[in-house]
């Protein structure tokens, strides 16, 4: 099994550009999550989807949008990238907050 | 999200020394999970603690959940270079609803091992 797959692995954007980070899981999990990781800040939850058809804001949702396309896929969109969004982004999936989460390999995004 | 304090932020140890990281919450928790992230890698689940006073062991790693379910610790005995990384706790409040919440994390403890 591939587990959780994120694309792309690396991306450089110019300020104001838009892009979508893709995430897919093949474990039939109900819940999916997007995090950003910055030095000294740990993992901060951006958005999550507890089940297909639902999405909720996390700790740092401003500047992002998400789409739970189906049970497998959960995408994160930056409509107008800013340098403050330079970070490593992780997608994760699980069967809910009372079970373990499985993480993707991460996307390293730089906004210049 | 659930507010927790994870300490210390950084810990330097000599190889062979013990290491402990703590996760402290101001509110009672339903459960707590621990994850490890190697440098350049992604977080990997280690364990989940659910019961008050629970102690679980994985080889040289010992995990504890406090009696009041407000704090937890991860202790590594005789550290090895393979233990290098960042250790995160992920607490779930007992007031959360049905497990359909976002998983939040402490800021992590960076373990640096000097050979």
Interface residues (C-beta under 8 A of the other chain):
Chain A: X31 X33 X35 X40 X41 X42 X43 X44 X45 X47 X48 X50 X51 X56 X58 X59 X90 X92 X94 X96 X97 X98 X99 X100 X101 X102 X103 X104 X105 X106
Chain B: X1 X6 X9 X30 X31 X33 X35 X42 X43 X44 X45 X48 X88 X90 X92 X96 X98 X99 X100 X101 X102 X103 X104 X105 X106 X107 X108
